[in-house]
């Protein structure tokens, strides 16, 4: 039980901090490291508890692997453990990504730095496609259990078209797909678990208002509270605000931010810290990170002991049966504006090479982005033009 400590806070700080330092590769790596620690090595949780925790965290909006890390720390050492473990998991990557943001965004970086950013940024659209396609098979298999494959495909297409075209309204469409699916399942008698608990998405869609700090907080809140389907769905959500609406970054700088979020340890949601840094310096980066991760802590601290009920709530499942495939479509659709940001011929060649590495050779995003960054350096030093 969570009220029976299984480890000291110093142990939680050390072990979750270690995962935060070496957790390159995104959610699959985080889940593997947490399972090895909590199930295989220390036996703080049994295998069934851990799998149930993964399922419950995947039902929640926001970065699932971050919520899993916070949940496991909660099971080991209660609320204090959740706070210490969650921060230990997040902070190492935050420090690294803010340092890299200062290097890439402050003043006039050296040519090789700009070349590395242009090369890695060119590969981001391919990473988006790989992230989306990797989520499709499991969702397609689950679709007939509660929904239908026709509706699943429709939500996927809506999300893809929205991410490719309308940008700022994507959040509303994700929520709308979830509401439509909840209504559809209720109409055929499959929803008997009570009223939908959609207060957070509906309230979040209302907006916050003026000031740079409030604008940063609003963008970060959408990232942390409305990221259905995994961390990469934040990309179209953030790009529309950071590049098109607030003009905090250029399209090329945003590509660099996404690449940094992929190659640093810890959760991909750290990308939002780069956006905050571009808007208001170090304070903006820290504010963006704090707001983006606050929902994850709140979900666990306030609701972890109700996870079993959450998993059994058919309304919650129905909502995510609609929002989930729409989010996958949004990840795929985000590749369009990301690719259109490129303006040098060699960057399209790097994008093609990255697609081959990711989709054909099945290489991971970290290796692919580092390879693309190295290619950018070689091409520019050989005389290739840098993006403006």
One Martini backbone bead per residue (centre of mass of N, CA, C, O) as a GRO file, in nm:
protein
  388
    1UNK     BB    1   0.101   0.033   0.014
    2UNK     BB    2   0.133   0.383   0.010
    3UNK     BB    3   0.144   0.394   0.350
    4UNK     BB    4   0.400   0.185   0.302
    5UNK     BB    5   0.710   0.215   0.305
    6UNK     BB    6   0.980   0.088   0.076
    7UNK     BB    7   1.145   0.366   0.083
    8UNK     BB    8   1.354   0.612   0.084
    9UNK     BB    9   1.403   0.929  -0.029
   10UNK     BB   10   1.698   0.888  -0.114
   11UNK     BB   11   1.639   0.652  -0.304
   12UNK     BB   12   1.444   0.793  -0.489
   13UNK     BB   13   1.634   1.018  -0.578
   14UNK     BB   14   1.852   0.832  -0.698
   15UNK     BB   15   1.684   0.646  -0.897
   16UNK     BB   16   1.517   0.866  -1.052
   17UNK     BB   17   1.766   1.032  -1.131
   18UNK     BB   18   1.901   0.819  -1.303
   19UNK     BB   19   1.674   0.796  -1.513
   20UNK     BB   20   1.684   1.103  -1.589
   21UNK     BB   21   1.987   1.071  -1.709
   22UNK     BB   22   1.939   0.782  -1.899
   23UNK     BB   23   1.647   0.849  -2.057
   24UNK     BB   24   1.687   0.765  -2.352
   25UNK     BB   25   1.407   0.738  -2.599
   26UNK     BB   26   1.171   0.766  -2.421
   27UNK     BB   27   0.909   0.580  -2.308
   28UNK     BB   28   1.030   0.295  -2.356
   29UNK     BB   29   1.278   0.347  -2.173
   30UNK     BB   30   1.132   0.428  -1.914
   31UNK     BB   31   0.970   0.169  -1.870
   32UNK     BB   32   1.211  -0.025  -1.858
   33UNK     BB   33   1.355   0.110  -1.615
   34UNK     BB   34   1.119   0.092  -1.412
   35UNK     BB   35   1.082  -0.212  -1.420
   36UNK     BB   36   1.364  -0.295  -1.331
   37UNK     BB   37   1.351  -0.151  -1.060
   38UNK     BB   38   1.051  -0.224  -0.935
   39UNK     BB   39   1.043  -0.540  -1.022
   40UNK     BB   40   1.325  -0.687  -1.063
   41UNK     BB   41   1.517  -0.563  -0.838
   42UNK     BB   42   1.324  -0.453  -0.580
   43UNK     BB   43   1.015  -0.545  -0.558
   44UNK     BB   44   0.787  -0.316  -0.514
   45UNK     BB   45   0.650  -0.447  -0.764
   46UNK     BB   46   0.447  -0.618  -0.950
   47UNK     BB   47   0.368  -0.695  -1.268
   48UNK     BB   48   0.065  -0.622  -1.248
   49UNK     BB   49   0.090  -0.343  -1.125
   50UNK     BB   50   0.256  -0.222  -1.356
   51UNK     BB   51   0.056  -0.271  -1.589
   52UNK     BB   52  -0.174  -0.109  -1.461
   53UNK     BB   53  -0.022   0.159  -1.454
   54UNK     BB   54   0.011   0.191  -1.756
   55UNK     BB   55  -0.290   0.190  -1.827
   56UNK     BB   56  -0.375   0.432  -1.653
   57UNK     BB   57  -0.177   0.645  -1.779
   58UNK     BB   58  -0.297   0.609  -2.074
   59UNK     BB   59  -0.581   0.741  -1.987
   60UNK     BB   60  -0.425   0.994  -1.954
   61UNK     BB   61  -0.342   1.295  -1.992
   62UNK     BB   62  -0.031   1.325  -2.103
   63UNK     BB   63   0.274   1.211  -1.988
   64UNK     BB   64   0.294   0.881  -1.925
   65UNK     BB   65   0.589   0.830  -1.819
   66UNK     BB   66   0.578   1.044  -1.600
   67UNK     BB   67   0.333   0.928  -1.447
   68UNK     BB   68   0.467   0.657  -1.389
   69UNK     BB   69   0.699   0.764  -1.218
   70UNK     BB   70   0.519   0.896  -1.003
   71UNK     BB   71   0.357   0.645  -0.926
   72UNK     BB   72   0.589   0.463  -0.833
   73UNK     BB   73   0.679   0.659  -0.609
   74UNK     BB   74   0.410   0.645  -0.457
   75UNK     BB   75   0.419   0.335  -0.396
   76UNK     BB   76   0.693   0.359  -0.233
   77UNK     BB   77   0.646   0.685  -0.076
   78UNK     BB   78   0.419   0.839  -0.153
   79UNK     BB   79   0.382   1.174  -0.185
   80UNK     BB   80   0.677   1.239  -0.134
   81UNK     BB   81   0.783   1.044  -0.349
   82UNK     BB   82   0.640   1.172  -0.592
   83UNK     BB   83   0.785   1.443  -0.577
   84UNK     BB   84   1.079   1.347  -0.577
   85UNK     BB   85   1.070   1.152  -0.821
   86UNK     BB   86   0.959   1.345  -1.033
   87UNK     BB   87   1.184   1.558  -1.015
   88UNK     BB   88   1.423   1.363  -1.067
   89UNK     BB   89   1.320   1.288  -1.356
   90UNK     BB   90   1.304   1.590  -1.482
   91UNK     BB   91   1.552   1.784  -1.418
   92UNK     BB   92   1.794   1.684  -1.587
   93UNK     BB   93   1.664   1.744  -1.867
   94UNK     BB   94   1.608   2.044  -1.814
   95UNK     BB   95   1.897   2.138  -1.789
   96UNK     BB   96   1.994   2.047  -2.066
   97UNK     BB   97   1.779   2.195  -2.248
   98UNK     BB   98   1.843   2.485  -2.149
   99UNK     BB   99   2.137   2.487  -2.234
  100UNK     BB  100   2.076   2.434  -2.537
  101UNK     BB  101   1.892   2.676  -2.580
  102UNK     BB  102   2.111   2.889  -2.529
  103UNK     BB  103   2.290   2.796  -2.768
  104UNK     BB  104   2.065   2.816  -3.007
  105UNK     BB  105   1.911   3.114  -2.919
  106UNK     BB  106   2.163   3.280  -2.837
  107UNK     BB  107   2.235   3.491  -3.049
  108UNK     BB  108   2.532   3.378  -3.236
  109UNK     BB  109   2.599   3.093  -3.329
  110UNK     BB  110   2.787   2.877  -3.440
  111UNK     BB  111   2.798   2.719  -3.734
  112UNK     BB  112   2.787   2.424  -3.628
  113UNK     BB  113   2.531   2.461  -3.462
  114UNK     BB  114   2.342   2.546  -3.694
  115UNK     BB  115   2.393   2.291  -3.863
  116UNK     BB  116   2.291   2.085  -3.658
  117UNK     BB  117   2.006   2.202  -3.638
  118UNK     BB  118   1.933   2.176  -3.943
  119UNK     BB  119   1.968   1.869  -3.956
  120UNK     BB  120   1.782   1.776  -3.724
  121UNK     BB  121   1.529   1.936  -3.818
  122UNK     BB  122   1.492   1.779  -4.090
  123UNK     BB  123   1.404   1.499  -3.927
  124UNK     BB  124   1.135   1.550  -3.769
  125UNK     BB  125   0.911   1.461  -3.964
  126UNK     BB  126   0.996   1.161  -3.954
  127UNK     BB  127   0.951   1.124  -3.651
  128UNK     BB  128   0.649   1.175  -3.658
  129UNK     BB  129   0.574   0.938  -3.838
  130UNK     BB  130   0.694   0.718  -3.659
  131UNK     BB  131   0.524   0.780  -3.406
  132UNK     BB  132   0.246   0.733  -3.536
  133UNK     BB  133   0.283   0.444  -3.662
  134UNK     BB  134   0.352   0.303  -3.383
  135UNK     BB  135   0.042   0.355  -3.271
  136UNK     BB  136  -0.162   0.217  -3.470
  137UNK     BB  137  -0.187  -0.094  -3.423
  138UNK     BB  138  -0.308  -0.095  -3.135
  139UNK     BB  139  -0.557   0.080  -3.201
  140UNK     BB  140  -0.675  -0.103  -3.425
  141UNK     BB  141  -0.714  -0.355  -3.242
  142UNK     BB  142  -0.903  -0.204  -3.021
  143UNK     BB  143  -1.150  -0.077  -3.168
  144UNK     BB  144  -1.373  -0.320  -3.157
  145UNK     BB  145  -1.426  -0.335  -2.845
  146UNK     BB  146  -1.591  -0.029  -2.839
  147UNK     BB  147  -1.587   0.056  -3.122
  148UNK     BB  148  -1.475   0.141  -3.453
  149UNK     BB  149  -1.293   0.146  -3.744
  150UNK     BB  150  -1.439   0.375  -3.879
  151UNK     BB  151  -1.417   0.585  -3.653
  152UNK     BB  152  -1.116   0.565  -3.608
  153UNK     BB  153  -1.042   0.668  -3.894
  154UNK     BB  154  -1.188   0.939  -3.873
  155UNK     BB  155  -1.024   1.054  -3.637
  156UNK     BB  156  -0.751   1.033  -3.769
  157UNK     BB  157  -0.814   1.227  -4.008
  158UNK     BB  158  -0.891   1.473  -3.847
  159UNK     BB  159  -0.619   1.508  -3.704
  160UNK     BB  160  -0.440   1.531  -3.957
  161UNK     BB  161  -0.578   1.774  -4.095
  162UNK     BB  162  -0.561   1.971  -3.859
  163UNK     BB  163  -0.247   1.974  -3.823
  164UNK     BB  164  -0.200   2.066  -4.134
  165UNK     BB  165  -0.401   2.342  -4.111
  166UNK     BB  166  -0.537   2.484  -3.821
  167UNK     BB  167  -0.386   2.437  -3.547
  168UNK     BB  168  -0.526   2.603  -3.287
  169UNK     BB  169  -0.794   2.396  -3.317
  170UNK     BB  170  -0.702   2.109  -3.233
  171UNK     BB  171  -0.798   2.075  -2.942
  172UNK     BB  172  -1.104   2.082  -3.003
  173UNK     BB  173  -1.102   1.826  -3.184
  174UNK     BB  174  -1.007   1.626  -2.976
  175UNK     BB  175  -1.245   1.667  -2.786
  176UNK     BB  176  -1.472   1.613  -2.992
  177UNK     BB  177  -1.401   1.317  -3.049
  178UNK     BB  178  -1.449   1.221  -2.761
  179UNK     BB  179  -1.748   1.306  -2.740
  180UNK     BB  180  -1.859   1.149  -2.981
  181UNK     BB  181  -1.778   0.867  -2.873
  182UNK     BB  182  -1.937   0.877  -2.610
  183UNK     BB  183  -2.212   0.904  -2.749
  184UNK     BB  184  -2.197   0.652  -2.930
  185UNK     BB  185  -2.171   0.444  -2.696
  186UNK     BB  186  -2.429   0.522  -2.547
  187UNK     BB  187  -2.633   0.462  -2.788
  188UNK     BB  188  -2.543   0.135  -2.755
  189UNK     BB  189  -2.512   0.067  -2.433
  190UNK     BB  190  -2.185   0.107  -2.322
  191UNK     BB  191  -2.263   0.350  -2.109
  192UNK     BB  192  -2.277   0.301  -1.734
  193UNK     BB  193  -2.057   0.501  -1.555
  194UNK     BB  194  -2.152   0.785  -1.623
  195UNK     BB  195  -2.038   1.089  -1.643
  196UNK     BB  196  -1.842   1.290  -1.795
  197UNK     BB  197  -1.492   1.391  -1.731
  198UNK     BB  198  -1.443   1.710  -1.898
  199UNK     BB  199  -1.348   1.969  -1.746
  200UNK     BB  200  -1.054   2.022  -1.828
  201UNK     BB  201  -1.077   2.057  -2.138
  202UNK     BB  202  -1.298   2.276  -2.136
  203UNK     BB  203  -1.145   2.482  -1.963
  204UNK     BB  204  -0.882   2.496  -2.132
  205UNK     BB  205  -1.034   2.604  -2.399
  206UNK     BB  206  -1.093   2.905  -2.289
  207UNK     BB  207  -0.849   3.039  -2.172
  208UNK     BB  208  -0.651   3.331  -2.030
  209UNK     BB  209  -0.461   3.562  -2.156
  210UNK     BB  210  -0.258   3.805  -2.093
  211UNK     BB  211   0.066   3.796  -2.126
  212UNK     BB  212   0.349   3.616  -2.132
  213UNK     BB  213   0.308   3.430  -1.890
  214UNK     BB  214   0.019   3.340  -1.968
  215UNK     BB  215   0.092   3.231  -2.245
  216UNK     BB  216   0.288   3.017  -2.151
  217UNK     BB  217   0.091   2.872  -1.961
  218UNK     BB  218  -0.117   2.794  -2.179
  219UNK     BB  219   0.064   2.625  -2.355
  220UNK     BB  220   0.159   2.429  -2.127
  221UNK     BB  221  -0.120   2.324  -2.046
  222UNK     BB  222  -0.185   2.184  -2.312
  223UNK     BB  223   0.054   1.993  -2.302
  224UNK     BB  224  -0.011   1.860  -2.008
  225UNK     BB  225  -0.352   1.814  -2.048
  226UNK     BB  226  -0.381   1.739  -2.395
  227UNK     BB  227  -0.183   1.475  -2.448
  228UNK     BB  228  -0.300   1.261  -2.649
  229UNK     BB  229  -0.097   0.974  -2.738
  230UNK     BB  230   0.153   1.127  -2.649
  231UNK     BB  231   0.419   1.346  -2.668
  232UNK     BB  232   0.405   1.421  -2.989
  233UNK     BB  233   0.130   1.587  -2.986
  234UNK     BB  234   0.266   1.866  -2.902
  235UNK     BB  235   0.368   1.978  -3.168
  236UNK     BB  236   0.113   2.109  -3.301
  237UNK     BB  237   0.035   2.271  -3.051
  238UNK     BB  238   0.300   2.448  -3.033
  239UNK     BB  239   0.350   2.562  -3.317
  240UNK     BB  240   0.104   2.745  -3.347
  241UNK     BB  241   0.195   2.929  -3.111
  242UNK     BB  242   0.512   2.983  -3.133
  243UNK     BB  243   0.500   3.067  -3.448
  244UNK     BB  244   0.210   3.184  -3.549
  245UNK     BB  245   0.097   3.352  -3.298
  246UNK     BB  246   0.352   3.467  -3.109
  247UNK     BB  247   0.649   3.464  -3.237
  248UNK     BB  248   0.896   3.330  -3.069
  249UNK     BB  249   0.956   3.157  -3.331
  250UNK     BB  250   1.088   2.992  -3.571
  251UNK     BB  251   1.062   2.719  -3.756
  252UNK     BB  252   1.360   2.632  -3.717
  253UNK     BB  253   1.367   2.657  -3.407
  254UNK     BB  254   1.148   2.448  -3.356
  255UNK     BB  255   1.296   2.209  -3.471
  256UNK     BB  256   1.521   2.223  -3.264
  257UNK     BB  257   1.342   2.175  -3.016
  258UNK     BB  258   1.247   1.892  -3.095
  259UNK     BB  259   1.525   1.764  -3.114
  260UNK     BB  260   1.606   1.817  -2.819
  261UNK     BB  261   1.370   1.651  -2.693
  262UNK     BB  262   1.484   1.374  -2.819
  263UNK     BB  263   1.811   1.383  -2.719
  264UNK     BB  264   1.719   1.405  -2.437
  265UNK     BB  265   1.655   1.332  -2.137
  266UNK     BB  266   1.354   1.230  -2.079
  267UNK     BB  267   1.084   1.392  -2.156
  268UNK     BB  268   0.947   1.532  -2.445
  269UNK     BB  269   0.804   1.778  -2.298
  270UNK     BB  270   1.065   1.956  -2.271
  271UNK     BB  271   1.021   2.133  -2.523
  272UNK     BB  272   0.861   2.363  -2.377
  273UNK     BB  273   1.112   2.502  -2.254
  274UNK     BB  274   1.214   2.625  -2.520
  275UNK     BB  275   0.971   2.799  -2.572
  276UNK     BB  276   0.992   2.962  -2.309
  277UNK     BB  277   1.277   3.069  -2.366
  278UNK     BB  278   1.206   3.223  -2.628
  279UNK     BB  279   0.998   3.416  -2.480
  280UNK     BB  280   1.162   3.453  -2.156
  281UNK     BB  281   1.380   3.278  -2.099
  282UNK     BB  282   1.450   3.114  -1.817
  283UNK     BB  283   1.178   3.177  -1.683
  284UNK     BB  284   1.006   3.062  -1.916
  285UNK     BB  285   1.113   2.772  -1.904
  286UNK     BB  286   1.032   2.711  -1.610
  287UNK     BB  287   0.732   2.774  -1.636
  288UNK     BB  288   0.660   2.574  -1.859
  289UNK     BB  289   0.745   2.320  -1.703
  290UNK     BB  290   0.569   2.352  -1.450
  291UNK     BB  291   0.294   2.353  -1.597
  292UNK     BB  292   0.318   2.090  -1.771
  293UNK     BB  293   0.364   1.896  -1.500
  294UNK     BB  294   0.131   1.949  -1.299
  295UNK     BB  295  -0.091   1.746  -1.392
  296UNK     BB  296   0.067   1.489  -1.328
  297UNK     BB  297   0.083   1.535  -1.023
  298UNK     BB  298  -0.221   1.570  -0.972
  299UNK     BB  299  -0.324   1.296  -1.070
  300UNK     BB  300  -0.160   1.134  -0.855
  301UNK     BB  301  -0.207   1.280  -0.579
  302UNK     BB  302  -0.540   1.273  -0.622
  303UNK     BB  303  -0.581   0.968  -0.802
  304UNK     BB  304  -0.420   0.697  -0.758
  305UNK     BB  305  -0.639   0.547  -0.566
  306UNK     BB  306  -0.842   0.552  -0.849
  307UNK     BB  307  -0.740   0.379  -1.093
  308UNK     BB  308  -0.935   0.142  -1.105
  309UNK     BB  309  -1.185   0.320  -1.168
  310UNK     BB  310  -1.079   0.449  -1.423
  311UNK     BB  311  -1.044   0.188  -1.592
  312UNK     BB  312  -1.371   0.122  -1.547
  313UNK     BB  313  -1.451   0.380  -1.700
  314UNK     BB  314  -1.639   0.414  -1.985
  315UNK     BB  315  -1.628   0.715  -2.043
  316UNK     BB  316  -1.326   0.751  -2.047
  317UNK     BB  317  -1.272   0.544  -2.265
  318UNK     BB  318  -1.449   0.671  -2.484
  319UNK     BB  319  -1.304   0.937  -2.508
  320UNK     BB  320  -1.023   0.799  -2.586
  321UNK     BB  321  -1.133   0.652  -2.842
  322UNK     BB  322  -1.138   0.939  -2.987
  323UNK     BB  323  -0.879   1.105  -2.903
  324UNK     BB  324  -0.654   0.906  -2.974
  325UNK     BB  325  -0.668   0.887  -3.291
  326UNK     BB  326  -0.653   1.195  -3.328
  327UNK     BB  327  -0.366   1.218  -3.211
  328UNK     BB  328  -0.227   1.039  -3.417
  329UNK     BB  329  -0.306   1.213  -3.658
  330UNK     BB  330  -0.159   1.468  -3.554
  331UNK     BB  331   0.122   1.354  -3.572
  332UNK     BB  332   0.118   1.302  -3.875
  333UNK     BB  333   0.026   1.594  -3.966
  334UNK     BB  334   0.279   1.752  -3.851
  335UNK     BB  335   0.474   1.688  -4.091
  336UNK     BB  336   0.389   1.910  -4.285
  337UNK     BB  337   0.480   2.179  -4.144
  338UNK     BB  338   0.766   2.076  -4.086
  339UNK     BB  339   0.852   2.040  -4.386
  340UNK     BB  340   0.774   2.337  -4.484
  341UNK     BB  341   1.012   2.476  -4.322
  342UNK     BB  342   1.190   2.393  -4.529
  343UNK     BB  343   1.460   2.558  -4.765
  344UNK     BB  344   1.668   2.329  -4.831
  345UNK     BB  345   1.770   2.078  -5.026
  346UNK     BB  346   1.945   1.918  -4.819
  347UNK     BB  347   1.715   1.880  -4.608
  348UNK     BB  348   1.545   1.683  -4.781
  349UNK     BB  349   1.765   1.468  -4.791
  350UNK     BB  350   1.774   1.422  -4.487
  351UNK     BB  351   1.479   1.343  -4.457
  352UNK     BB  352   1.496   1.092  -4.635
  353UNK     BB  353   1.713   0.948  -4.467
  354UNK     BB  354   1.550   0.940  -4.204
  355UNK     BB  355   1.316   0.769  -4.312
  356UNK     BB  356   1.486   0.521  -4.368
  357UNK     BB  357   1.594   0.474  -4.081
  358UNK     BB  358   1.309   0.457  -3.936
  359UNK     BB  359   1.118   0.279  -4.145
  360UNK     BB  360   1.331   0.063  -4.259
  361UNK     BB  361   1.578   0.028  -4.038
  362UNK     BB  362   1.471   0.080  -3.738
  363UNK     BB  363   1.567   0.330  -3.606
  364UNK     BB  364   1.617   0.556  -3.378
  365UNK     BB  365   1.574   0.890  -3.302
  366UNK     BB  366   1.845   0.958  -3.176
  367UNK     BB  367   2.032   0.850  -3.399
  368UNK     BB  368   1.900   1.007  -3.633
  369UNK     BB  369   1.947   1.298  -3.524
  370UNK     BB  370   2.254   1.277  -3.498
  371UNK     BB  371   2.304   1.213  -3.795
  372UNK     BB  372   2.173   1.471  -3.907
  373UNK     BB  373   2.360   1.668  -3.762
  374UNK     BB  374   2.620   1.566  -3.893
  375UNK     BB  375   2.530   1.622  -4.184
  376UNK     BB  376   2.499   1.927  -4.152
  377UNK     BB  377   2.793   1.990  -4.087
  378UNK     BB  378   2.922   1.875  -4.342
  379UNK     BB  379   2.763   2.039  -4.555
  380UNK     BB  380   2.836   2.326  -4.456
  381UNK     BB  381   3.150   2.292  -4.453
  382UNK     BB  382   3.127   2.223  -4.778
  383UNK     BB  383   2.904   2.480  -4.868
  384UNK     BB  384   2.639   2.475  -4.758
  385UNK     BB  385   2.346   2.625  -4.691
  386UNK     BB  386   2.192   2.807  -4.466
  387UNK     BB  387   1.937   2.885  -4.307
  388UNK     BB  388   1.774   3.192  -4.233
   0.00000   0.00000   0.00000
